[in-house]
Amino acid sequence: MFDAEDLAEIRSGKERWEEETLAPVLERFGERDDEFETDTGGQRVDRLYTPADRPGQDYESDIGYPGESPYTRGVYPTMYRGQLWTMRQYAGMGTAAETNERFHYLIDEGQTGLSLAFDLPTQMGYDSDHAMAAGEVGKAGVAIDSLRDMERVFQGIPLDEVSTSMTINAPASVLLAMYIAVGDRQGVEREQLRGTIQNDVLKEYISRNTYIYPPEPSMRIITDIFEFCAAETPAFNTISISGYHIREAGATAAQELAFTLADGIEYVEAALDAGLDVDRFAPQLSFFFAAHNNILEEVAKFRAARRMWTQIMETRFGAENPKSKQLKFHTQTAGSTLTAQQVDNNVVRVAYQALAAVLGGTQSLHTNGKDEALSLPTEQSVRTALRTQQILAHESGAGDTVDPLAGSYYVESLTDQLEAEAFDIIETVDERGGMGAAIDSGWVQRQIQDVAFERQQEIESGDRVIVGVNEFTVDEEEHVDIEEVSEELQRSQRERVADLREERDGEAVEAALEALESAARGDENLMPYIVDAVKAYATTGEICDAMREVFGEYQQGAAV
């Protein structure tokens, strides 16, 4: 972009500026007494960036054009000028009926995609009447015990007209089968089903711990989903490889990048080992990142992620289909940054984080409700969160041109820095035997925990300012309306499970579960058997138990 003579002249000009213009101002006024570093990575932020900070970058190969390799500037040529990102608010309101009501409300308010949150028992593969579910039914999301619940969630919502994201991992195969079954009952062709399942078990071992099975059978189920969906539901994303939860656990931006893409590498390798063709399943891979407060660092992270994945798919896996090389991602604003104190401040945080996601080229976006540090969001707070996206889309101008921060000397330099640091981490992961071995040894977890500990120390010492928490505090207590899940709700859900077991064809259920267990003991693709069990109205817990019988349960400390 600039030849050696140009760069020498720029460096000389900067030295002159520092002596003649900057030095007198610094001598008289100084600068703020801050450590100027990126939010999490600790990269020093220089006072001024020029083309000389990126002397070796080539525009065509390193930045390029939107919709073309290396996709630094976006995966589509027109980006938001052609179609806005999908506005996908997370919702799961205890019971299927309440969730259906919230979905209709959000659609009426202008939401353009659905995002389904499940309660903890569902995430762990337990029915609402299981002893392990006591006190947790419907609390973190909706309880889905059977196809009957899933049918109720989507009552009056044609699945050929919406895309649905489901934040589910260990039992992802079961919930996907339920979604397919609802579509079948609605008469929707499977090729028309659109959406995403998270289905990312590796990050469960790292950060969330809502796993069921040991890693080897878990990876088998995931690759079975890849194969099944490539043939049956080609418009459905089979996995959302999640950096979000890694970042929420304390990782830096560079660690989020590295560990997420390293997980992606592990999934691709597992699929190839299972005999799948990379260009058949890779276009259905998707990613999920967090958007934190440092706007420019987050934009650089998203741009680096696209460029890195293109390089990984080309050089490591020989992918030829352009769609195999395109990193498409969903973004959620950062729940870990929300504060219980002065909750209205969270509206501002969410708006800035959403701006970062859009400037970084996200394909879909969830904006948190201001009260999510306290509970599931109320109807009012979720509307404000959705309005935040709508104002961003229609009033801010942020989506009017593609990749508007491209060419910023700082953003391009930071993109390069994050990419280099993340590739260094991936190289270390490779040296440790890959992501599975690195997780098994506890190395990945320790890297994240060390950062989280350091950050908490900074907050407690006041070195890191959290507005309303350790600075700019107020004495008076705020009254905040929150959503609560009653014991009556939990009792009624347990009763619905009991009624289902009385009303269904018990012999059909038993036969479907026996067929699934037999398939699990062999090497057939499990998805057709899971769909059959779902359609017989076997429960989530019963289907997961059939596979538990064969695969066992993962215990912390066991080999990954």
C-alpha positions as CSV (number, residue, x, y, z in Angstrom):
1,M,0.0,0.0,0.0
2,F,2.9,2.3,0.8
3,D,6.4,1.8,-0.5
4,A,9.6,2.1,1.6
5,E,10.1,5.7,0.6
6,D,6.5,6.6,1.6
7,L,6.9,4.9,5.0
8,A,10.2,6.6,5.7
9,E,8.6,9.9,5.0
10,I,5.6,9.1,7.2
11,R,8.0,8.1,10.1
12,S,9.9,11.3,9.6
13,G,6.7,13.3,9.6
14,K,5.6,11.7,12.8
15,E,8.9,12.5,14.5
16,R,8.5,16.1,13.5
17,W,4.9,16.2,14.8
18,E,6.0,14.7,18.1
19,E,8.7,17.4,18.6
20,E,7.0,20.4,17.2
21,T,3.3,19.9,18.0
22,L,2.9,17.2,20.6
23,A,5.8,18.0,23.0
24,P,4.7,21.5,23.9
25,V,1.1,20.3,24.7
26,L,2.4,17.4,26.8
27,E,4.7,19.7,28.7
28,R,1.9,22.1,29.5
29,F,-1.1,19.8,30.0
30,G,0.2,16.2,30.1
31,E,-2.2,13.3,29.5
32,R,-4.7,11.4,31.6
33,D,-3.0,9.2,34.2
34,D,-4.3,6.0,32.6
35,E,-2.8,2.8,31.3
36,F,-3.8,2.9,27.7
37,E,-4.3,-0.7,26.9
38,T,-7.0,-2.8,25.1
39,D,-9.8,-4.0,27.4
40,T,-8.7,-7.5,28.0
41,G,-5.6,-8.3,26.0
42,G,-3.3,-5.8,27.6
43,Q,-2.0,-4.7,24.2
44,R,-0.6,-1.2,24.5
45,V,-2.6,1.4,22.7
46,D,-0.3,4.0,21.1
47,R,-1.1,7.7,21.0
48,L,-1.2,7.8,17.2
49,Y,-1.3,5.2,14.4
50,T,0.0,5.8,10.9
51,P,0.6,3.6,7.8
52,A,4.1,2.9,9.3
53,D,2.5,0.8,12.0
54,R,1.5,-1.7,9.3
55,P,4.4,-1.7,6.9
56,G,4.0,-5.2,5.4
57,Q,0.3,-5.4,4.9
58,D,-1.0,-5.9,1.4
59,Y,-4.5,-4.7,0.6
60,E,-5.5,-7.5,-1.8
61,S,-4.3,-10.4,0.3
62,D,-4.8,-9.1,3.8
63,I,-7.9,-6.9,3.6
64,G,-9.5,-7.4,0.2
65,Y,-13.1,-6.9,-0.8
66,P,-16.4,-7.9,0.9
67,G,-17.6,-11.3,-0.2
68,E,-14.1,-12.4,-1.3
69,S,-11.3,-14.2,0.3
70,P,-9.9,-13.5,2.9
71,Y,-13.3,-12.1,4.0
72,T,-11.7,-9.6,6.3
73,R,-14.3,-7.0,5.2
74,G,-17.3,-9.4,5.5
75,V,-18.7,-12.5,4.0
76,Y,-21.3,-10.8,1.7
77,P,-20.5,-8.2,-1.0
78,T,-23.3,-5.8,0.1
79,M,-23.5,-6.7,3.8
80,Y,-26.3,-4.6,5.5
81,R,-27.0,-2.6,2.4
82,G,-28.6,-5.8,1.0
83,Q,-30.1,-7.2,4.2
84,L,-29.8,-6.2,7.8
85,W,-28.5,-8.6,10.4
86,T,-31.0,-10.9,12.0
87,M,-32.4,-9.4,15.2
88,R,-32.6,-12.4,17.4
89,Q,-33.6,-11.8,21.0
90,Y,-33.0,-14.7,23.4
91,A,-36.3,-16.0,25.0
92,G,-37.4,-18.9,27.1
93,M,-40.0,-18.1,29.7
94,G,-40.5,-21.1,31.9
95,T,-43.3,-23.0,30.2
96,A,-43.9,-23.6,26.5
97,A,-47.1,-21.5,26.5
98,E,-45.3,-18.5,28.1
99,T,-42.5,-18.8,25.6
100,N,-44.9,-19.0,22.7
101,E,-46.5,-15.8,24.0
102,R,-43.1,-14.0,24.3
103,F,-42.2,-15.2,20.7
104,H,-45.4,-13.7,19.3
105,Y,-44.8,-10.5,21.2
106,L,-41.2,-10.2,19.9
107,I,-42.3,-10.9,16.3
108,D,-45.1,-8.3,16.6
109,E,-42.4,-5.8,17.9
110,G,-40.2,-6.4,14.8
111,Q,-37.8,-9.2,15.7
112,T,-36.6,-11.0,12.6
113,G,-35.4,-14.3,14.1
114,L,-36.1,-16.4,17.1
115,S,-33.7,-17.6,19.8
116,L,-34.8,-20.3,22.2
117,A,-33.3,-20.5,25.8
118,F,-33.7,-23.8,27.7
119,D,-33.9,-24.3,31.4
120,L,-31.0,-26.1,33.1
121,P,-32.7,-29.6,33.4
122,T,-33.3,-29.6,29.6
123,Q,-29.7,-28.5,29.0
124,M,-28.6,-31.5,31.1
125,G,-30.9,-34.0,29.5
126,Y,-33.3,-34.4,32.5
127,D,-37.1,-34.3,32.5
128,S,-38.8,-31.8,34.8
129,D,-39.9,-34.6,37.2
130,H,-36.4,-35.9,37.7
131,A,-34.8,-35.4,41.1
132,M,-31.9,-33.5,39.6
133,A,-34.4,-30.9,38.2
134,A,-35.8,-29.9,41.6
135,G,-35.9,-26.1,41.9
136,E,-34.6,-25.4,38.4
137,V,-37.6,-26.1,36.2
138,G,-38.2,-23.1,33.9
139,K,-35.8,-20.8,35.7
140,A,-33.0,-20.2,33.1
141,G,-35.3,-20.8,30.1
142,V,-38.1,-22.9,28.9
143,A,-38.7,-26.5,30.0
144,I,-38.9,-28.8,27.0
145,D,-39.7,-32.3,28.1
146,S,-41.2,-33.7,24.9
147,L,-42.3,-32.9,21.4
148,R,-45.6,-31.7,22.9
149,D,-43.8,-28.8,24.6
150,M,-41.9,-28.0,21.4
151,E,-45.2,-28.0,19.4
152,R,-46.6,-25.5,21.9
153,V,-43.6,-23.2,21.7
154,F,-44.1,-22.8,18.0
155,Q,-47.9,-22.8,17.9
156,G,-49.0,-20.3,15.2
157,I,-45.4,-19.7,14.0
158,P,-44.7,-21.2,10.6
159,L,-41.2,-22.6,10.5
160,D,-40.8,-21.9,6.8
161,E,-41.1,-18.2,7.6
162,V,-38.6,-17.8,10.6
163,S,-35.1,-18.9,11.5
164,T,-34.6,-20.2,15.0
165,S,-31.4,-20.4,17.1
166,M,-31.4,-22.9,19.9
167,T,-28.8,-22.6,22.7
168,I,-28.5,-26.3,23.5
169,N,-25.4,-28.5,23.5
170,A,-25.2,-32.0,25.0
171,P,-28.9,-32.8,24.1
172,A,-28.7,-30.7,20.9
173,S,-29.6,-33.8,18.8
174,V,-32.8,-34.3,20.7
175,L,-34.0,-30.7,20.5
176,L,-33.0,-30.5,16.8
177,A,-35.1,-33.7,16.2
178,M,-38.0,-32.0,17.9
179,Y,-37.7,-28.9,15.7
180,I,-37.6,-31.1,12.6
181,A,-40.7,-33.0,13.9
182,V,-42.6,-29.8,14.4
183,G,-41.7,-28.8,10.8
184,D,-42.8,-32.2,9.6
185,R,-46.2,-31.8,11.3
186,Q,-46.6,-28.3,9.9
187,G,-45.9,-29.6,6.4
188,V,-42.7,-27.7,6.0
189,E,-40.1,-29.3,3.8
190,R,-36.9,-30.0,5.7
191,E,-34.9,-28.1,3.1
192,Q,-36.8,-25.0,4.2
193,L,-35.9,-25.2,7.9
194,R,-33.5,-22.4,8.9
195,G,-31.7,-21.8,12.1
196,T,-28.8,-22.9,14.3
197,I,-28.2,-25.3,17.1
198,Q,-25.3,-24.4,19.4
199,N,-24.1,-28.1,19.7
200,D,-20.7,-27.1,20.9
201,V,-19.7,-29.6,23.6
202,L,-16.0,-28.7,23.8
203,K,-16.7,-25.3,25.3
204,E,-18.9,-27.1,27.9
205,Y,-15.9,-28.9,29.2
206,I,-14.0,-25.6,29.2
207,S,-16.4,-23.1,30.7
208,R,-20.1,-24.0,31.2
209,N,-20.2,-27.7,32.4
210,T,-23.6,-28.6,31.0
211,Y,-22.2,-31.8,29.4
212,I,-23.7,-35.3,29.5
213,Y,-21.6,-37.8,27.7
214,P,-17.8,-38.3,27.5
215,P,-16.0,-36.5,24.7
216,E,-15.7,-39.4,22.2
217,P,-19.4,-40.2,22.0
218,S,-20.2,-36.5,22.2
219,M,-18.1,-35.9,19.1
220,R,-19.8,-38.9,17.4
221,I,-23.2,-37.3,18.0
222,I,-22.0,-34.0,16.6
223,T,-20.6,-35.5,13.4
224,D,-23.8,-37.6,13.0
225,I,-25.7,-34.3,13.1
226,F,-23.3,-32.8,10.5
227,E,-23.9,-35.8,8.2
228,F,-27.7,-35.9,8.7
229,C,-28.3,-32.2,8.3
230,A,-26.1,-32.0,5.1
231,A,-28.6,-34.4,3.6
232,E,-31.9,-33.4,5.3
233,T,-31.7,-29.8,6.4
234,P,-29.0,-28.1,4.3
235,A,-30.1,-24.6,5.3
236,F,-29.7,-25.3,9.0
237,N,-26.5,-24.5,10.8
238,T,-25.3,-27.7,12.5
239,I,-23.1,-26.0,15.1
240,S,-22.5,-22.6,16.6
241,I,-18.9,-22.8,17.8
242,S,-19.0,-20.6,20.8
243,G,-16.4,-18.2,22.0
244,Y,-19.1,-16.3,23.9
245,H,-19.0,-18.5,27.0
246,I,-15.2,-18.7,26.8
247,R,-15.1,-14.9,26.9
248,E,-17.7,-14.7,29.6
249,A,-15.6,-17.0,31.8
250,G,-12.8,-14.5,31.7
251,A,-10.8,-14.9,28.5
252,T,-9.2,-12.1,26.6
253,A,-10.3,-11.2,23.1
254,A,-7.3,-13.0,21.7
255,Q,-8.0,-16.1,23.8
256,E,-11.6,-16.0,22.7
257,L,-10.5,-16.0,19.1
258,A,-7.9,-18.7,19.5
259,F,-9.8,-21.2,21.6
260,T,-13.0,-20.8,19.5
261,L,-11.2,-21.4,16.3
262,A,-9.2,-24.3,17.9
263,D,-12.5,-25.9,18.8
264,G,-13.6,-25.4,15.2
265,I,-10.4,-27.2,14.1
266,E,-11.2,-30.1,16.4
267,Y,-14.7,-30.4,15.0
268,V,-13.5,-30.4,11.4
269,E,-10.9,-33.0,12.2
270,A,-13.5,-35.2,13.9
271,A,-15.8,-34.9,10.9
272,L,-13.0,-35.7,8.5
273,D,-12.0,-38.7,10.6
274,A,-15.6,-39.9,10.3
275,G,-15.3,-39.9,6.6
276,L,-17.2,-36.7,5.8
277,D,-16.2,-34.4,2.9
278,V,-15.1,-31.0,4.2
279,D,-16.9,-29.0,1.5
280,R,-20.1,-30.9,2.2
281,F,-20.4,-30.1,5.9
282,A,-18.2,-27.0,6.4
283,P,-20.7,-24.5,4.9
284,Q,-23.1,-25.3,7.7
285,L,-20.6,-24.5,10.5
286,S,-21.2,-21.2,12.3
287,F,-19.7,-19.3,15.2
288,F,-20.9,-17.4,18.2
289,F,-18.9,-14.5,19.8
290,A,-19.3,-12.0,22.6
291,A,-19.3,-8.3,22.1
292,H,-17.7,-6.5,25.0
293,N,-17.2,-2.8,25.8
294,N,-14.0,-1.9,24.0
295,I,-15.6,-1.1,20.6
296,L,-12.5,-1.0,18.5
297,E,-10.9,-4.1,20.0
298,E,-14.2,-6.0,19.3
299,V,-14.4,-4.8,15.7
300,A,-10.8,-5.9,15.1
301,K,-11.5,-9.3,16.7
302,F,-14.4,-10.0,14.4
303,R,-12.4,-9.0,11.3
304,A,-9.4,-11.1,12.4
305,A,-11.7,-14.1,13.0
306,R,-12.9,-14.1,9.4
307,R,-9.4,-13.8,8.0
308,M,-8.1,-16.5,10.3
309,W,-10.8,-19.0,9.5
310,T,-10.3,-18.6,5.8
311,Q,-6.6,-19.3,6.2
312,I,-7.3,-22.3,8.4
313,M,-9.8,-23.9,6.1
314,E,-7.5,-23.3,3.0
315,T,-4.2,-24.4,4.5
316,R,-5.1,-27.0,7.1
317,F,-8.1,-28.6,5.4
318,G,-7.8,-27.9,1.7
319,A,-11.4,-26.5,1.5
320,E,-12.3,-25.4,-2.0
321,N,-15.9,-24.3,-1.7
322,P,-15.9,-20.6,-0.8
323,K,-18.8,-21.1,1.7
324,S,-16.5,-23.5,3.6
325,K,-14.1,-20.7,4.2
326,Q,-16.6,-18.0,5.3
327,L,-16.8,-17.5,9.0
328,K,-20.5,-16.5,9.7
329,F,-21.3,-15.6,13.3
330,H,-23.9,-14.6,15.7
331,T,-23.1,-12.1,18.4
332,Q,-24.5,-11.6,21.9
333,T,-23.8,-8.6,24.0
334,A,-21.7,-9.4,27.1
335,G,-23.8,-10.6,30.0
336,S,-20.7,-10.6,32.3
337,T,-20.5,-6.8,31.9
338,L,-24.0,-6.2,33.1
339,T,-24.3,-4.9,36.7
340,A,-27.0,-5.3,39.3
341,Q,-26.2,-1.8,40.5
342,Q,-27.7,1.1,38.5
343,V,-29.2,-1.3,36.0
344,D,-30.1,1.5,33.5
345,N,-26.4,1.8,32.8
346,N,-26.7,-1.6,31.2
347,V,-28.8,-0.1,28.4
348,V,-25.8,2.1,27.4
349,R,-23.3,-0.8,27.7
350,V,-25.5,-3.0,25.5
351,A,-25.9,-0.2,22.9
352,Y,-22.1,0.2,22.6
353,Q,-21.5,-3.6,22.4
354,A,-24.2,-3.9,19.7
355,L,-22.5,-1.1,17.7
356,A,-19.2,-3.1,17.9
357,A,-21.0,-6.2,16.6
358,V,-22.5,-4.3,13.6
359,L,-19.3,-2.5,12.7
360,G,-17.6,-5.9,12.9
361,G,-20.0,-7.5,10.4
362,T,-22.1,-9.9,12.5
363,Q,-24.8,-12.0,10.8
364,S,-27.2,-11.9,13.7
365,L,-27.4,-10.2,17.1
366,H,-28.9,-10.6,20.5
367,T,-28.9,-7.6,22.7
368,N,-29.3,-8.3,26.4
369,G,-32.0,-6.8,28.6
370,K,-30.8,-4.4,31.2
371,D,-32.1,-6.6,34.0
372,E,-30.4,-9.9,32.9
373,A,-27.9,-9.6,35.8
374,L,-30.9,-10.2,38.0
375,S,-33.3,-12.5,36.2
376,L,-34.9,-13.4,32.8
377,P,-35.7,-10.1,31.1
378,T,-39.1,-8.5,31.5
379,E,-41.2,-7.7,28.6
380,Q,-40.3,-4.0,28.9
381,S,-36.6,-4.6,29.1
382,V,-36.5,-7.0,26.2
383,R,-38.4,-4.4,24.1
384,T,-35.8,-1.8,24.9
385,A,-33.1,-4.2,23.9
386,L,-34.8,-4.9,20.6
387,R,-35.4,-1.2,20.1
388,T,-31.6,-0.7,20.6
389,Q,-31.0,-2.9,17.5
390,Q,-33.7,-1.2,15.5
391,I,-32.3,2.3,16.2
392,L,-28.9,1.0,15.3
393,A,-30.2,-0.4,12.0
394,H,-32.5,2.5,11.0
395,E,-31.1,5.7,12.6
396,S,-27.4,5.3,13.2
397,G,-26.0,4.9,9.6
398,A,-23.6,2.2,10.9
399,G,-24.8,-0.3,8.3
400,D,-24.9,2.1,5.3
401,T,-21.4,1.2,4.0
402,V,-19.5,-2.1,4.2
403,D,-16.8,-2.5,6.9
404,P,-16.7,1.3,7.7
405,L,-13.6,1.1,9.9
406,A,-11.5,-0.6,7.3
407,G,-8.3,1.4,6.6
408,S,-8.2,2.9,10.1
409,Y,-4.6,2.6,11.0
410,Y,-5.5,1.7,14.5
411,V,-8.2,-0.9,13.7
412,E,-6.0,-2.5,11.0
413,S,-3.0,-2.6,13.3
414,L,-5.2,-4.1,16.1
415,T,-6.7,-6.7,13.7
416,D,-3.1,-7.8,12.9
417,Q,-2.1,-7.9,16.5
418,L,-5.1,-10.0,17.6
419,E,-4.6,-12.4,14.7
420,A,-0.9,-12.9,15.5
421,E,-1.6,-13.4,19.2
422,A,-4.4,-15.9,18.5
423,F,-2.4,-17.9,16.0
424,D,0.4,-18.1,18.6
425,I,-2.1,-19.6,21.1
426,I,-3.4,-22.0,18.5
427,E,0.2,-23.1,17.8
428,T,0.6,-23.8,21.5
429,V,-2.7,-25.8,21.5
430,D,-1.3,-27.8,18.5
431,E,1.9,-28.5,20.4
432,R,-0.2,-29.8,23.3
433,G,-1.9,-32.3,21.1
434,G,-4.9,-30.3,20.0
435,M,-7.8,-28.8,21.8
436,G,-9.0,-32.1,23.4
437,A,-5.7,-32.8,25.0
438,A,-5.3,-29.1,26.0
439,I,-8.7,-29.2,27.8
440,D,-7.9,-32.6,29.4
441,S,-4.7,-31.3,30.9
442,G,-6.6,-28.2,32.3
443,W,-4.3,-25.9,30.4
444,V,-7.1,-24.1,28.6
445,Q,-9.1,-23.6,31.7
446,R,-6.1,-22.3,33.6
447,Q,-5.3,-19.7,30.9
448,I,-8.9,-18.3,31.3
449,Q,-9.0,-18.5,35.1
450,D,-5.7,-16.6,35.4
451,V,-7.1,-13.7,33.3
452,A,-10.4,-13.8,35.3
453,F,-8.5,-13.6,38.5
454,E,-6.4,-10.7,37.4
455,R,-9.4,-8.8,36.2
456,Q,-11.2,-9.3,39.5
457,Q,-8.2,-8.0,41.3
458,E,-8.1,-4.9,39.1
459,I,-11.8,-4.2,39.9
460,E,-11.3,-4.7,43.6
461,S,-8.3,-2.4,43.6
462,G,-10.0,0.2,41.5
463,D,-7.5,-0.1,38.7
464,R,-10.4,-1.2,36.4
465,V,-13.4,1.2,36.7
466,I,-16.8,-0.3,36.5
467,V,-19.3,2.6,36.5
468,G,-21.8,2.3,39.3
469,V,-19.9,-0.5,41.0
470,N,-16.5,0.8,42.2
471,E,-16.8,4.4,40.8
472,F,-19.7,6.8,40.4
473,T,-21.9,4.9,42.9
474,V,-25.1,6.0,44.5
475,D,-26.5,5.2,48.0
476,E,-30.2,4.8,47.2
477,E,-31.5,1.3,46.3
478,E,-33.3,0.9,43.0
479,H,-36.6,-0.9,42.6
480,V,-36.4,-3.3,39.6
481,D,-39.3,-5.4,38.4
482,I,-38.0,-8.9,37.7
483,E,-39.4,-12.1,36.2
484,E,-39.9,-14.9,38.7
485,V,-40.7,-18.6,38.2
486,S,-43.2,-19.9,40.7
487,E,-43.4,-23.2,42.4
488,E,-46.9,-23.6,40.9
489,L,-45.4,-23.3,37.4
490,Q,-42.8,-26.0,38.2
491,R,-45.5,-28.3,39.7
492,S,-47.7,-27.9,36.6
493,Q,-44.8,-28.8,34.3
494,R,-44.2,-31.9,36.2
495,E,-47.8,-32.8,35.9
496,R,-47.8,-32.3,32.2
497,V,-44.9,-34.8,31.9
498,A,-46.9,-37.4,34.0
499,D,-50.0,-36.8,31.8
500,L,-47.9,-37.4,28.6
501,R,-46.7,-40.7,29.9
502,E,-50.2,-41.8,30.5
503,E,-51.6,-40.7,27.2
504,R,-48.9,-41.8,24.7
505,D,-48.4,-45.2,23.1
506,G,-46.0,-46.8,25.6
507,E,-45.1,-49.7,23.3
508,A,-44.1,-47.3,20.5
509,V,-42.0,-45.3,22.9
510,E,-40.2,-48.4,24.2
511,A,-39.6,-49.7,20.7
512,A,-38.1,-46.4,19.6
513,L,-35.8,-46.1,22.6
514,E,-34.6,-49.7,22.2
515,A,-33.8,-49.0,18.5
516,L,-31.9,-45.9,19.5
517,E,-29.9,-47.8,22.2
518,S,-29.1,-50.5,19.7
519,A,-27.9,-48.0,17.1
520,A,-25.8,-46.3,19.8
521,R,-24.0,-49.6,20.4
522,G,-23.2,-49.8,16.7
523,D,-21.9,-47.2,14.3
524,E,-25.1,-46.1,12.5
525,N,-26.1,-42.4,12.3
526,L,-28.2,-41.7,15.4
527,M,-30.3,-38.8,14.2
528,P,-33.0,-40.9,12.4
529,Y,-33.5,-42.9,15.5
530,I,-33.7,-39.8,17.7
531,V,-36.3,-38.3,15.3
532,D,-38.3,-41.5,15.5
533,A,-38.2,-41.5,19.4
534,V,-39.2,-37.8,19.5
535,K,-42.2,-38.5,17.2
536,A,-43.3,-41.3,19.5
537,Y,-43.3,-38.7,22.3
538,A,-40.4,-40.1,24.2
539,T,-39.2,-37.5,26.6
540,T,-35.9,-35.6,26.5
541,G,-34.7,-37.4,29.6
542,E,-35.7,-40.8,28.2
543,I,-33.9,-40.3,25.0
544,C,-30.8,-39.0,26.7
545,D,-31.0,-41.9,29.2
546,A,-31.0,-44.4,26.3
547,M,-27.7,-42.9,25.1
548,R,-26.4,-42.6,28.7
549,E,-26.9,-46.4,29.0
550,V,-24.4,-46.9,26.2
551,F,-22.1,-43.9,26.4
552,G,-22.0,-43.3,30.2
553,E,-21.7,-39.8,31.7
554,Y,-18.6,-37.6,31.7
555,Q,-16.9,-37.0,35.0
556,Q,-14.6,-34.1,35.6
557,G,-11.0,-35.3,35.6
558,A,-11.8,-38.0,33.1
559,A,-9.7,-38.0,29.9
560,V,-10.9,-35.6,27.1
